[in-house]
């Protein structure tokens, strides 16, 4: 049935509701949320026809001041649509329960362009007097995470042998769901990585990791997370630290 949807999700919204109705559900259960989602996508994601992680986050964050119940309802609707798309052969992103669990609502922090510019300026200006190389390591790590869309652990655990500084290819091995993939650095990122590697090879010639600790083990997630939050706090000097949003290194991947 054609219900007059106007976004690129129109066919799948109709198909999902037709399936639900055939299984005995009332169409009214999905009508309002489907219409809302359709209008949202038409206005904000006019070329999208697949549920992706950025779209899901955008849908959950589309306005402020709504009740937890509304956020939970949006998440439940989107999971249903994503499962339908997967069932018909598409590769849609299913919002994990961990994003919204019980009464606590977790929504990743989406940096604005201005916030990212100020954040990386802060990272670039950092000087570690105890270990000058650490400054270069941090700015390279956070930029690589952002520009290549890496999960934080993928960057921390990256081995030298899996980075080709001639072609800019990075081989990510045995990551989430035990899958591997290859990503390619931009020209600017590759240039930075090459400069960084010269300093790294001088400071830590025998460490296997692309971002060495000096002990041939990767940095801990807590170490990088603490440093990242400190950089973010320094960009918001007028806001008490306990009032700042709970940003994470992973939020750089969300912006990517």
N, C-alpha and C positions, 0 to 999 in steps of 0.2 A: 504494500500500500504506500502510495506517495503522500506524505503528510505535509509537504510544502517546505521542507527544510532547505536552507539556502547555502549552507557551508559545504565544503568538500567531504564532510562526513555524512551527507544526506542519505546515501544509499545504505551505509552501514547502520545508521540510526534506525532507519526504516526496517532493515533486516533484523536487527537485534530485537526491536519491539514486536515484530511479527513472530519471531521465535518465542519470545516470552509469552505472548498471548496464546500461542498454540500449546504452550505448556500449562495454561490455566491461570496465568497472572492477569491482573486487570491492567489495561493499557494506561489508565489514569495514574498508576504507580510510577510510570516512567515519563509521562507526557511533559510535565512542567520542567523537570530537570533536563530532559532531552532538548526542549525548546531553548532553555537557558544556555546550555552548552553549545547548541547550534549557532545562536547569535554571538556568543563569546568568540567562537572560532572564526565566524565570518568577519568579525571586526578586528580580531587580534592575530589570527593565524589563517589568513585567507587562502593560502596554498597548501595547508596541511590536510592530509587525509588519513593520518596514522597517529595513534596515541604514542607519544614519545615522552621521555623523562622531562625535558624542558617544558613541553606543553602541559604535562600533568602538574608541575610545580606552579606554572603560570595560572592554571585553572584554580588551584587551591588558594592562591594569593591574590586573586583578581580584585578583592576589596578588603577593607579592614573593618573591624568592629562587629563581625558576624559571630554568632554563637558557635561553640564547639560542635553542637549537633548539626549545624549547617555544613561545617567542614567535613565532618564524618560522612554526611549524606553525599557530598560531592565526590569524596574519595570512593565510596561504595559504588556510585554510579559509574565512575571512570574505570574502576576495576572490571565491572560487568561489561562495559564496552570493549575494553582491551581484550578480555577473554573471548568475546565474540569475534573480534578481528583475528585473534590467533586461531580460533576454531575454523575460520574460513580461509586459512593459509597465509595470513599476513603475520608480520613479526612486530607486534605491538608491545609496548612497555606496560607491565602490570605493576601498579603502585604497591610497594611492599607494605605489609601491616605495620612494620616498624616506623613508617612515616607518621602514622596516626594510630596510637595504641592506647586503648582504654580511654581515660579522660584527659590524657596528656596529648597535646597536638604538637607534632614536630614538622616544621616546614623549613627547608634549607634557606639560608640567607642568600639573596640574589644581589650581588654587588652592582651598583650603577657604573656607567663608564667613568664618571668623575671619581667615584670611590676607588675604582681599580687604579686609575692614574695616580691618585694621591698615595694609595697603598704601596704601589711599586716604587714610587719616589722615595717613600720612607724606607723600604727594603734596600734600595740602592744606596741610600745615605748611611746605612748601618756600618759601623766600624767595630770590629772585635779586636781590641788591643792585645788580648791574651793569645789569640790565634788569628792573625790577619787573613789567612786563607779562608777561615770560616765565613767571612763576609761574602767572598766570591761564591762559596758553595751555596749559601742560602739564597742569594739572588738568582743563581742559575737553577736551583731546585724549584723554587716557587714559579719562576717563569716557564720552566719546562712543564711543570704540572698544569699550568694554565693554558699555554699555547698548544700543547699536544693533547689536552683533555685526559691526562693521566689520573688514575686513582692514586691517592697519596702513597699507598704501599708500593705501587708499581714503580714510582720514582725512587723511593727509599731503597728498595731491594734491587734496583737496576744494576746489572753487572757491566763492567767496561766492555766485555766481549760482545755484548748485545747492542752496542751503540756503534754505528758506522759513521765516523766523522768525515768521511769522504762524500757519502751520498745523503747523509742526514737521516738515514733509516734507523728506527729503534724497534727492536724485537722484544715484545712483551710476552714472556713465557709463563704458561700454567697459571693464569690469573683467575678471575672469577669464573665459576662453573668449569674450571680446569681447561679453559680455552687459551689460545695464543693468538696474537695479532701483531701486525706491523704498522707503525705510525711513522710519519715523515715530518721532520722539523721544517719550519719555515726558514727562509734564507737568513733572516735576522737572528732567529734562535740558533741556527747552525753556526753562525759566526760567533755568537756568544759562547756556545758550547766548545768551540775550538779554542778560543782564548782561555776559557776556564780549564780545559784539559791540560794545557801547558803548565798552568800553575799547580794543578792537582798532581801531575806526574812529578813535579819538583818536590812538593810537600809530602806526598804519600805514594812513592813509586811502587810499593809492593802490596797495596790494598786492592782486592778484587772488585770492589764496588765503585760505581761511577761517582757516588757521593760518599767518600770514605770517612770512617770515624777514626781510623788509625789502629783499629783492633780487628780488622777484617770481618766485621759484622755491620749490618745496616743500622742507621739511626732508628730509634724507637719512634712510634707514632706520637707518644706523649711529648717527646723532645721537640719535634717539628710543630706540633699543635700549640704548645706553649709559646714558642717563638712567634708563630703566626698571629696568635691572639695579642701578643705584646705589640707587634707591628701595627695591628689594627687599632689597638687602644691609643697608640701614639698619634694616629691620624684623627682622633676624636678627643683632643685635650680638654674640651669644655664639658664632656659627658663623664660622670663618675663611672669607673670601670664596672661596678656591679650593675649598672643600668644599660650597658652595651649589649647588643644582640650576641647570641652564642655562635659566633662565626667559627667555621672549621676549614681546614685545608681543602677538604672535599668540595667546598662551595666554589672553588676555582674551576673545578670540572663542570659543575652545573652551569656556570657562565659560559664555558667553552661550548 
